[in-house]
């Protein structure tokens, strides 16, 4: 049997070897030689069966203590080696983000984001604020307050995405337009109001010019003196600024919308040649938005007196505006995440819209 001095010498020898292990492979080899099935410490533990009861009572705790201390030292050394290996890897894989990376594809601003920035720039210059609202709406804000009757086709499931609701509760829905933002604004802010409401909207439709999720921008002005002349002047200034044309022929055609009276659709003169739409010239007309004076029933639903207040509203598709201005032909490509399309139609982060130098210069 080994005496106490032999155990002390063995522990010192193994501890020194553990501390000098250069890598994880060397440390594992040392663990096997010390604590493996045929390891030096293991062989000593096997010898306990040949000892007398008195000897086992003395040497058992000493050998088990030795095994535990060696195992702890190996674990500590392993942790230190793993930390050192990780640090070396981190140092070797470091990327300096302050340097340019010409071999990597550059990101770009999506056309929808660019057009939203252009709209914000145009209407901010005219004194409009930007208002936002939730994508998930209730029936009141999306339909009832906008004077849309219960039998209107827009309320049906073939046109609107309804969400499941508990038994007996009215179902929520994905907003079909950004008009609920106008309702929420009129119900929470006193007139005069002058806002635009850009954002995502949802309808059950999909083809080359329609997608289930798309983007709209709507405008609203409420005060005591606004009339159709102000609506026409606002939209004329918007069209000229957005399409960057000094002279754009416009016409207003009578139309019907539940939430405006009188209502109209705005057409602009254009030409179709070579598979491309050119704004501001030619002998064709293109409808770009709907508008009108806010219906008295809408004002009443928002707790505004229609005998005192009046105003106008308008709305159009942001994706459609982008298609017209930048020559895109298929709305579905906006949401395909095709890098080739994004590189072609995307904008540099430095192309910040500004009226002084031109929106898309």
PyMOL commands that set and color helices and strands:
alter all, ss='L'
color gray80, all
select helices_A, chain A and resi 4-20+24-35+40-50+53-92+111-125+139-142+144-146+153-155+179-188+228-243+296-301+318-326+331-335+339-345
alter helices_A, ss='H'
color red, helices_A
select strands_A, chain A and resi 129-130+136-137+173-174+193-202+213-223+250-257+260-273+276-279+284-294+310-317
alter strands_A, ss='S'
color yellow, strands_A
deselect
rebuild
show_as cartoon
